[in-house]
Amino acid sequence: MTHYVWTIRARGRRDMLRVTTLAEMQGNLRILELPGLAPPHCAVGGIWSDDIPDHGHYTHNEGGKDEWSLTWTKVEG
């Protein structure tokens, strides 16, 4: 089972750093209800795809009041 180290940063919220599977990461994104996040069946910067790169960064609304970001790295194991 593949795991990822990931961090979500959102204005007005404490940074969230976790090590989980891709499905668990996606579940956390759904729970947080971040602004502008598309439903899971849509591809948002590759974060909803089962074939995401080993590492990456996605920023929503950079510089705007609803800015949030996700950074992830695949854990070898």
C-alpha contacts under 8 A as a table, 3 or more apart, distances in Angstrom:
res1	aa1	res2	aa2	distance
1	M	21	T	7.39
2	T	21	T	6.00
2	T	22	L	7.57
2	T	74	K	7.33
2	T	75	V	7.10
2	T	76	E	7.71
2	T	77	G	7.54
3	H	19	V	6.50
3	H	20	T	5.16
3	H	21	T	4.39
3	H	22	L	6.70
3	H	74	K	6.05
3	H	75	V	5.49
3	H	76	E	7.81
4	Y	19	V	5.45
4	Y	20	T	5.55
4	Y	21	T	5.96
4	Y	22	L	6.73
4	Y	72	W	6.29
4	Y	73	T	5.39
4	Y	74	K	4.36
4	Y	75	V	5.32
5	V	17	L	7.38
5	V	18	R	5.80
5	V	19	V	4.39
5	V	20	T	6.77
5	V	72	W	5.59
5	V	73	T	5.27
5	V	74	K	6.39
5	V	75	V	6.64
6	W	17	L	5.73
6	W	18	R	5.55
6	W	19	V	6.37
6	W	25	M	7.75
6	W	70	L	6.98
6	W	71	T	5.46
6	W	72	W	4.16
6	W	73	T	6.42
7	T	15	D	6.84
7	T	16	M	5.42
7	T	17	L	4.40
7	T	18	R	6.57
7	T	69	S	7.95
7	T	70	L	5.66
7	T	71	T	5.30
7	T	72	W	6.56
8	I	15	D	5.82
8	I	16	M	5.13
8	I	17	L	6.67
8	I	68	W	7.20
8	I	69	S	5.61
8	I	70	L	4.61
8	I	71	T	6.70
9	R	13	R	7.29
9	R	14	R	7.22
9	R	15	D	4.84
9	R	16	M	6.63
9	R	68	W	5.48
9	R	69	S	5.23
9	R	70	L	6.62
10	A	13	R	5.48
10	A	14	R	7.39
10	A	15	D	6.95
10	A	66	D	7.90
10	A	67	E	6.38
10	A	68	W	4.20
10	A	69	S	6.52
11	R	65	K	7.72
11	R	66	D	7.14
11	R	67	E	6.53
11	R	68	W	6.52
20	T	23	A	8.00
20	T	24	E	5.85
20	T	25	M	6.31
21	T	24	E	5.23
21	T	25	M	6.30
22	L	25	M	5.03
22	L	26	Q	6.20
22	L	50	D	7.69
23	A	26	Q	5.10
23	A	27	G	6.13
24	E	27	G	4.91
24	E	28	N	6.25
25	M	28	N	5.22
25	M	29	L	6.45
26	Q	29	L	5.09
26	Q	30	R	6.37
26	Q	40	P	7.77
26	Q	47	I	7.75
26	Q	48	W	6.95
27	G	30	R	5.13
27	G	31	I	6.30
28	N	31	I	5.08
28	N	32	L	6.20
29	L	32	L	5.27
29	L	33	E	6.59
29	L	34	L	7.15
30	R	33	E	5.47
30	R	34	L	7.79
30	R	40	P	7.94
33	E	37	L	7.14
34	L	37	L	5.84
34	L	68	W	7.58
35	P	66	D	6.16
36	G	60	H	7.31
37	L	44	V	7.55
38	A	41	H	7.96
38	A	42	C	6.08
38	A	43	A	7.70
38	A	44	V	6.68
39	P	42	C	5.72
40	P	43	A	7.46
40	P	48	W	5.91
41	H	48	W	7.10
42	C	48	W	6.72
43	A	46	G	5.45
43	A	47	I	6.62
43	A	48	W	5.28
43	A	49	S	6.25
44	V	47	I	5.67
44	V	48	W	6.29
45	G	48	W	7.90
45	G	58	Y	6.17
46	G	49	S	5.36
46	G	51	D	7.97
46	G	52	I	5.84
47	I	52	I	6.52
47	I	58	Y	7.98
48	W	52	I	7.92
49	S	52	I	5.71
52	I	55	H	7.91
53	P	56	G	6.63
54	D	72	W	7.84
54	D	73	T	5.76
54	D	74	K	4.92
55	H	71	T	7.54
55	H	72	W	5.25
55	H	73	T	4.10
55	H	74	K	5.99
56	G	71	T	5.77
56	G	72	W	5.52
56	G	73	T	6.70
57	H	69	S	7.23
57	H	70	L	5.69
57	H	71	T	4.35
57	H	72	W	6.53
58	Y	69	S	5.55
58	Y	70	L	5.22
58	Y	71	T	6.47
59	T	62	E	5.99
59	T	67	E	7.06
59	T	68	W	5.90
59	T	69	S	4.25
59	T	70	L	6.51
60	H	66	D	7.59
60	H	67	E	5.41
60	H	68	W	5.46
60	H	69	S	6.13
61	N	64	G	5.27
61	N	65	K	7.68
61	N	66	D	6.17
61	N	67	E	4.78
61	N	68	W	7.20
62	E	67	E	5.35
62	E	68	W	7.53
63	G	67	E	6.29
64	G	67	E	5.34
